[in-house]
Amino acid sequence: MAYVVKAMCYVDSEGNGVSDLKKAKRYDSKEMAELAAYVSNGEIVEIKTHSSKENKNNTSKHSKITKEKQTKSNQAWMKKQ
């Protein structure tokens, strides 16, 4: 689990405020994030990371389903039997 510090905006590695989460400084341990939050008077935000392995499994679940077009009841006379 990764953590970032948010004080009105996210804090980057140099201590400057950035609005983008991707540019924010990430902390691997919660203790370091707590110390940075205490110094900058901010709060800790947990970041959920999704592994690429999970994404591969999700793509295999989606299979193409072919549905046959059902005829409408008023077009039954058009069918050849």
N, CA, C and O atoms as a MOPAC input file, in Angstrom:
PM7 MOZYME 1SCF
protein

 N      0.85300 1    -1.16200 1     0.00000 1
 C      0.00000 1     0.00000 1     0.00000 1
 C      0.90300 1     1.23000 1     0.00000 1
 O      1.86600 1     1.30200 1     0.76400 1
 N      0.60000 1     2.15900 1    -0.82800 1
 C      1.36500 1     3.40100 1    -0.91000 1
 C      0.55000 1     4.53300 1    -0.29800 1
 O     -0.67900 1     4.47400 1    -0.24800 1
 N      1.24500 1     5.55800 1     0.16300 1
 C      0.60500 1     6.69200 1     0.81400 1
 C      1.12600 1     7.98900 1     0.21500 1
 O      2.27300 1     8.05000 1    -0.22800 1
 N      0.30000 1     9.01800 1     0.19700 1
 C      0.71000 1    10.36900 1    -0.16700 1
 C      0.16500 1    11.31800 1     0.89100 1
 O     -0.76700 1    10.98800 1     1.62400 1
 N      0.76700 1    12.50800 1     0.95600 1
 C      0.34000 1    13.51500 1     1.92300 1
 C     -0.44000 1    14.59100 1     1.18800 1
 O     -0.00300 1    15.09200 1     0.15200 1
 N     -1.59600 1    14.94000 1     1.73300 1
 C     -2.43900 1    15.95800 1     1.11800 1
 C     -2.67400 1    17.08600 1     2.11800 1
 O     -3.19400 1    16.87300 1     3.21300 1
 N     -2.27700 1    18.29100 1     1.71200 1
 C     -2.51600 1    19.48600 1     2.51600 1
 C     -2.99700 1    20.56700 1     1.55700 1
 O     -2.18200 1    21.31700 1     1.01900 1
 N     -4.29100 1    20.65900 1     1.33800 1
 C     -4.91900 1    21.55200 1     0.35700 1
 C     -4.60200 1    21.11400 1    -1.07300 1
 O     -5.36700 1    21.41600 1    -1.98900 1
 N     -3.50900 1    20.42100 1    -1.27500 1
 C     -3.12000 1    19.82100 1    -2.54900 1
 C     -2.11000 1    18.73400 1    -2.19700 1
 O     -1.70400 1    18.62400 1    -1.04000 1
 N     -1.70800 1    17.94900 1    -3.15400 1
 C     -0.73900 1    16.89400 1    -2.88800 1
 C      0.66100 1    17.48900 1    -2.79900 1
 O      0.95000 1    18.49100 1    -3.45300 1
 N      1.53000 1    16.88500 1    -2.00000 1
 C      2.88200 1    17.38400 1    -1.78700 1
 C      3.85300 1    16.52700 1    -2.58900 1
 O      3.81600 1    15.30000 1    -2.50700 1
 N      4.74000 1    17.18400 1    -3.37900 1
 C      5.71700 1    16.43300 1    -4.16300 1
 C      6.98500 1    16.20900 1    -3.34700 1
 O      7.02400 1    16.53500 1    -2.16100 1
 N      8.02200 1    15.65400 1    -3.97500 1
 C      9.24300 1    15.29100 1    -3.26400 1
 C     10.01100 1    16.50600 1    -2.76000 1
 O     10.79500 1    16.37800 1    -1.82000 1
 N      9.81300 1    17.67000 1    -3.34700 1
 C     10.51400 1    18.88100 1    -2.92000 1
 C      9.70900 1    19.69900 1    -1.91600 1
 O     10.18200 1    20.73200 1    -1.44200 1
 N      8.51300 1    19.25700 1    -1.59000 1
 C      7.68300 1    19.96000 1    -0.62600 1
 C      6.73400 1    20.96200 1    -1.25300 1
 O      6.01700 1    21.66600 1    -0.54100 1
 N      6.72000 1    21.03600 1    -2.56500 1
 C      5.82100 1    21.95600 1    -3.26100 1
 C      4.45900 1    21.30400 1    -3.45600 1
 O      4.35200 1    20.07800 1    -3.50500 1
 N      3.43800 1    22.11100 1    -3.56700 1
 C      2.09400 1    21.59600 1    -3.78800 1
 C      1.83300 1    21.32700 1    -5.25600 1
 O      2.14100 1    22.16000 1    -6.10900 1
 N      1.27100 1    20.17900 1    -5.55200 1
 C      0.89400 1    19.82200 1    -6.92000 1
 C     -0.54800 1    19.34600 1    -6.89900 1
 O     -1.01100 1    18.78200 1    -5.90800 1
 N     -1.25000 1    19.57300 1    -7.99000 1
 C     -2.65900 1    19.18500 1    -8.03700 1
 C     -2.85900 1    17.77300 1    -8.56200 1
 O     -3.93800 1    17.20200 1    -8.40500 1
 N     -1.84100 1    17.20800 1    -9.17900 1
 C     -1.96100 1    15.89500 1    -9.79900 1
 C     -1.43300 1    14.81500 1    -8.85900 1
 O     -0.35300 1    14.96400 1    -8.28700 1
 N     -2.17800 1    13.74600 1    -8.70000 1
 C     -1.78100 1    12.64900 1    -7.82700 1
 C     -0.55300 1    11.91900 1    -8.36100 1
 O      0.23500 1    11.38200 1    -7.58300 1
 N     -0.38200 1    11.89600 1    -9.68700 1
 C      0.75700 1    11.19900 1   -10.28300 1
 C      2.07900 1    11.88800 1    -9.97100 1
 O      3.12100 1    11.23300 1    -9.94200 1
 N      2.05600 1    13.19300 1    -9.74000 1
 C      3.27900 1    13.94500 1    -9.44300 1
 C      3.58300 1    14.00300 1    -7.95300 1
 O      4.63400 1    14.50700 1    -7.55800 1
 N      2.69000 1    13.49900 1    -7.12900 1
 C      2.86700 1    13.56300 1    -5.68000 1
 C      3.92200 1    12.56400 1    -5.22000 1
 O      4.14400 1    11.53700 1    -5.86100 1
 N      4.56700 1    12.87800 1    -4.10300 1
 C      5.57300 1    11.99800 1    -3.50500 1
 C      4.86100 1    10.83700 1    -2.83400 1
 O      3.95400 1    11.03500 1    -2.02400 1
 N      5.28100 1     9.62000 1    -3.17800 1
 C      4.67000 1     8.42300 1    -2.60200 1
 C      5.55300 1     7.86500 1    -1.50000 1
 O      6.77200 1     7.78900 1    -1.64900 1
 N      4.94500 1     7.48400 1    -0.41400 1
 C      5.64600 1     6.88500 1     0.71400 1
 C      5.20500 1     5.43500 1     0.82400 1
 O      4.01200 1     5.13300 1     0.77700 1
 N      6.18400 1     4.53200 1     0.97100 1
 C      5.86300 1     3.11400 1     1.09100 1
 C      5.43800 1     2.74900 1     2.51300 1
 O      4.61700 1     1.85200 1     2.70400 1
 N      5.98900 1     3.43400 1     3.50300 1
 C      5.62300 1     3.12600 1     4.88400 1
 C      4.68600 1     4.20200 1     5.42800 1
 O      4.78500 1     5.37800 1     5.07800 1
 N      3.79600 1     3.77200 1     6.27500 1
 C      2.82700 1     4.70000 1     6.84900 1
 C      3.49400 1     5.64700 1     7.84400 1
 O      3.05000 1     6.78300 1     8.01200 1
 N      4.55800 1     5.18500 1     8.50600 1
 C      5.25900 1     6.02400 1     9.48100 1
 C      5.87800 1     7.24700 1     8.82100 1
 O      5.77700 1     8.35500 1     9.34800 1
 N      6.52000 1     7.05400 1     7.66500 1
 C      7.12200 1     8.18000 1     6.95000 1
 C      6.04600 1     9.14800 1     6.46400 1
 O      6.23900 1    10.36400 1     6.49100 1
 N      4.93000 1     8.61200 1     6.02700 1
 C      3.82700 1     9.46400 1     5.57600 1
 C      3.25300 1    10.26600 1     6.74000 1
 O      2.88600 1    11.42900 1     6.57000 1
 N      3.17200 1     9.65100 1     7.92600 1
 C      2.67900 1    10.36600 1     9.10300 1
 C      3.61700 1    11.50200 1     9.49300 1
 O      3.16400 1    12.58300 1     9.87000 1
 N      4.93500 1    11.25900 1     9.40300 1
 C      5.89800 1    12.31300 1     9.72800 1
 C      5.79600 1    13.47500 1     8.74400 1
 O      5.82200 1    14.63800 1     9.14600 1
 N      5.67900 1    13.16100 1     7.46100 1
 C      5.55500 1    14.21400 1     6.44900 1
 C      4.24500 1    14.97600 1     6.62000 1
 O      4.20000 1    16.18800 1     6.40800 1
 N      3.19000 1    14.28000 1     6.99900 1
 C      1.90200 1    14.93900 1     7.21800 1
 C      1.95500 1    15.84500 1     8.44400 1
 O      1.33400 1    16.90800 1     8.45800 1
 N      2.68700 1    15.43400 1     9.46200 1
 C      2.82300 1    16.25600 1    10.66800 1
 C      3.59100 1    17.54000 1    10.36500 1
 O      3.21700 1    18.61500 1    10.83400 1
 N      4.66400 1    17.42800 1     9.57900 1
 C      5.48600 1    18.59300 1     9.24800 1
 C      4.72500 1    19.56500 1     8.35300 1
 O      4.80200 1    20.77900 1     8.54600 1
 N      3.98900 1    19.03600 1     7.37500 1
 C      3.29800 1    19.90900 1     6.41900 1
 C      1.87300 1    20.24900 1     6.83900 1
 O      1.15500 1    20.93300 1     6.10900 1
 N      1.46100 1    19.77400 1     8.01700 1
 C      0.11400 1    20.01900 1     8.52500 1
 C     -0.93400 1    19.49700 1     7.53800 1
 O     -1.90900 1    20.18000 1     7.22200 1
 N     -0.71000 1    18.27700 1     7.06500 1
 C     -1.61000 1    17.66700 1     6.09100 1
 C     -2.19300 1    16.37400 1     6.61500 1
 O     -2.11600 1    16.07600 1     7.80700 1
 N     -2.77100 1    15.62200 1     5.72000 1
 C     -3.36000 1    14.33900 1     6.07900 1
 C     -2.85000 1    13.27300 1     5.12400 1
 O     -2.37500 1    13.57900 1     4.03100 1
 N     -2.95100 1    12.02800 1     5.54200 1
 C     -2.46100 1    10.89900 1     4.75700 1
 C     -3.58900 1    10.37500 1     3.88200 1
 O     -4.72400 1    10.22500 1     4.33500 1
 N     -3.26600 1    10.09900 1     2.62600 1
 C     -4.22000 1     9.51200 1     1.69200 1
 C     -3.63600 1     8.19900 1     1.20200 1
 O     -2.52100 1     8.16900 1     0.68200 1
 N     -4.38800 1     7.10600 1     1.36500 1
 C     -3.92800 1     5.80400 1     0.89000 1
 C     -4.20300 1     5.67700 1    -0.59600 1
 O     -5.25100 1     6.09900 1    -1.08600 1
 N     -3.25000 1     5.09200 1    -1.30800 1
 C     -3.39900 1     4.88400 1    -2.74600 1
 C     -3.54200 1     3.39200 1    -2.98700 1
 O     -2.71000 1     2.60200 1    -2.54000 1
 N     -4.57800 1     3.01400 1    -3.68100 1
 C     -4.76600 1     1.61800 1    -4.05200 1
 C     -4.13600 1     1.40000 1    -5.41500 1
 O     -4.47800 1     2.07800 1    -6.38400 1
 N     -3.22000 1     0.45600 1    -5.48500 1
 C     -2.56500 1     0.15100 1    -6.75200 1
 C     -3.13100 1    -1.14700 1    -7.28900 1
 O     -3.31000 1    -2.11400 1    -6.54900 1
 N     -3.40500 1    -1.16000 1    -8.55800 1
 C     -3.92900 1    -2.34800 1    -9.21300 1
 C     -2.80600 1    -2.98700 1   -10.00300 1
 O     -2.12700 1    -2.31900 1   -10.78300 1
 N     -2.61200 1    -4.26600 1    -9.80400 1
 C     -1.54400 1    -4.94000 1   -10.53000 1
 C     -2.00500 1    -5.27500 1   -11.93800 1
 O     -3.20200 1    -5.39600 1   -12.20100 1
 N     -1.05800 1    -5.42100 1   -12.82500 1
 C     -1.39400 1    -5.74000 1   -14.21000 1
 C     -1.91900 1    -7.16400 1   -14.32800 1
 O     -2.62400 1    -7.49100 1   -15.28200 1
 N     -1.57800 1    -8.00900 1   -13.36500 1
 C     -2.05300 1    -9.38700 1   -13.38800 1
 C     -3.57300 1    -9.43200 1   -13.22000 1
 O     -4.24600 1   -10.22900 1   -13.87400 1
 N     -4.11000 1    -8.58700 1   -12.35200 1
 C     -5.55900 1    -8.53200 1   -12.16700 1
 C     -6.24800 1    -8.02600 1   -13.41800 1
 O     -7.32900 1    -8.49900 1   -13.76600 1
 N     -5.63300 1    -7.06900 1   -14.09800 1
 C     -6.22700 1    -6.52600 1   -15.31100 1
 C     -6.27900 1    -7.56900 1   -16.41400 1
 O     -7.21900 1    -7.58000 1   -17.20900 1
 N     -5.28200 1    -8.44900 1   -16.47500 1
 C     -5.28800 1    -9.50200 1   -17.48400 1
 C     -6.43000 1   -10.47800 1   -17.24000 1
 O     -7.06000 1   -10.95500 1   -18.18300 1
 N     -6.69400 1   -10.77300 1   -15.96700 1
 C     -7.77700 1   -11.69000 1   -15.64800 1
 C     -9.13200 1   -11.09500 1   -15.99800 1
 O    -10.03700 1   -11.82700 1   -16.40000 1
 N     -9.28800 1    -9.80100 1   -15.85600 1
 C    -10.56300 1    -9.15900 1   -16.15900 1
 C    -10.86400 1    -9.19700 1   -17.64600 1
 O    -12.02700 1    -9.30300 1   -18.03400 1
 N     -9.83900 1    -9.11300 1   -18.48700 1
 C    -10.07800 1    -9.11800 1   -19.92300 1
 C    -10.51000 1   -10.49400 1   -20.40500 1
 O    -11.25400 1   -10.59700 1   -21.38000 1
 N    -10.05800 1   -11.55500 1   -19.73900 1
 C    -10.44300 1   -12.88800 1   -20.17300 1
 C    -11.88800 1   -13.20700 1   -19.78700 1
 O    -12.50100 1   -14.09200 1   -20.38400 1
 N    -12.43300 1   -12.50900 1   -18.81200 1
 C    -13.80700 1   -12.75200 1   -18.39400 1
 C    -14.81100 1   -12.26500 1   -19.43200 1
 O    -15.91500 1   -12.80000 1   -19.53800 1
 N    -14.42600 1   -11.26000 1   -20.18600 1
 C    -15.32600 1   -10.70100 1   -21.18100 1
 C    -15.21800 1   -11.52000 1   -22.46600 1
 O    -14.25700 1   -11.38100 1   -23.22200 1
 N    -16.18400 1   -12.34800 1   -22.69600 1
 C    -16.17900 1   -13.13700 1   -23.92100 1
 C    -17.28300 1   -12.62300 1   -24.83600 1
 O    -18.28600 1   -12.06800 1   -24.38700 1
 N    -17.07400 1   -12.81900 1   -26.09600 1
 C    -18.05500 1   -12.34700 1   -27.06100 1
 C    -19.25800 1   -13.28200 1   -27.05500 1
 O    -19.12500 1   -14.48900 1   -27.26200 1
 N    -20.39300 1   -12.72400 1   -26.82300 1
 C    -21.63200 1   -13.49600 1   -26.80000 1
 C    -22.41700 1   -13.13100 1   -28.05000 1
 O    -22.77400 1   -11.97400 1   -28.26900 1
 N    -22.67200 1   -14.14100 1   -28.85600 1
 C    -23.43700 1   -13.88800 1   -30.07500 1
 C    -24.88300 1   -14.29100 1   -29.82300 1
 O    -25.16900 1   -15.40200 1   -29.37500 1
 N    -25.76600 1   -13.38700 1   -30.11300 1
 C    -27.18700 1   -13.65200 1   -29.95400 1
 C    -27.81800 1   -13.70900 1   -31.33400 1
 O    -27.54700 1   -12.88200 1   -32.20500 1
 N    -28.66400 1   -14.70500 1   -31.50200 1
 C    -29.38200 1   -14.79300 1   -32.76300 1
 C    -30.53500 1   -13.79900 1   -32.72800 1
 O    -31.19300 1   -13.61500 1   -31.70400 1
 N    -30.75500 1   -13.18500 1   -33.84000 1
 C    -31.82800 1   -12.21000 1   -33.92000 1
 C    -33.16600 1   -12.94800 1   -33.91200 1
 O    -33.42000 1   -13.80800 1   -34.75600 1
 N    -34.00000 1   -12.60400 1   -32.96400 1
 C    -35.29600 1   -13.25000 1   -32.85200 1
 C    -36.28600 1   -12.53900 1   -33.76300 1
 O    -36.29900 1   -11.31300 1   -33.87300 1
 N    -37.10500 1   -13.34300 1   -34.40200 1
 C    -38.10400 1   -12.75900 1   -35.29300 1
 C    -39.29500 1   -12.27000 1   -34.48400 1
 O    -39.62700 1   -12.82500 1   -33.43700 1
 N    -39.90400 1   -11.26000 1   -34.97400 1
 C    -41.08200 1   -10.72300 1   -34.31100 1
 C    -42.29600 1   -11.55100 1   -34.70300 1
 O    -42.32500 1   -12.16500 1   -35.77000 1
 N    -43.28800 1   -11.56100 1   -33.83500 1
 C    -44.45800 1   -12.40300 1   -34.07600 1
 C    -45.23900 1   -11.96600 1   -35.31300 1
 O    -45.85300 1   -12.80900 1   -35.96700 1
 N    -45.23800 1   -10.70300 1   -35.64800 1
 C    -45.99000 1   -10.27600 1   -36.81500 1
 C    -45.24300 1   -10.58700 1   -38.11800 1
 O    -45.78800 1   -10.38700 1   -39.20400 1
 N    -44.01200 1   -11.06900 1   -38.01800 1
 C    -43.25900 1   -11.45100 1   -39.20600 1
 C    -43.18100 1   -12.96400 1   -39.36100 1
 O    -42.38200 1   -13.47100 1   -40.14900 1
 N    -44.00200 1   -13.67700 1   -38.62000 1
 C    -43.96300 1   -15.13200 1   -38.66900 1
 C    -44.35100 1   -15.65300 1   -40.04100 1
 O    -43.85800 1   -16.70600 1   -40.44400 1
 N    -45.20200 1   -14.97100 1   -40.76600 1
 C    -45.64500 1   -15.42200 1   -42.08100 1
 C    -44.52100 1   -15.33900 1   -43.10700 1
 O    -44.59400 1   -15.96900 1   -44.16200 1
 N    -43.45800 1   -14.54500 1   -42.79600 1
 C    -42.35900 1   -14.41900 1   -43.74200 1
 C    -41.40100 1   -15.61000 1   -43.67900 1
 O    -40.59100 1   -15.80600 1   -44.58500 1
 N    -41.49100 1   -16.39200 1   -42.62700 1
 C    -40.61000 1   -17.54500 1   -42.48000 1
 C    -41.03300 1   -18.65000 1   -43.42900 1
 O    -42.22500 1   -18.86700 1   -43.64600 1
 N    -40.07000 1   -19.34100 1   -43.98700 1
 C    -40.36000 1   -20.52300 1   -44.80000 1
 C    -40.24000 1   -21.73700 1   -43.90400 1
 O    -39.23400 1   -21.93100 1   -43.22200 1
 N    -41.26900 1   -22.54200 1   -43.91800 1
 C    -41.24800 1   -23.72200 1   -43.06100 1
 C    -41.19100 1   -24.98100 1   -43.85500 1
 O    -41.16700 1   -26.07100 1   -43.28400 1

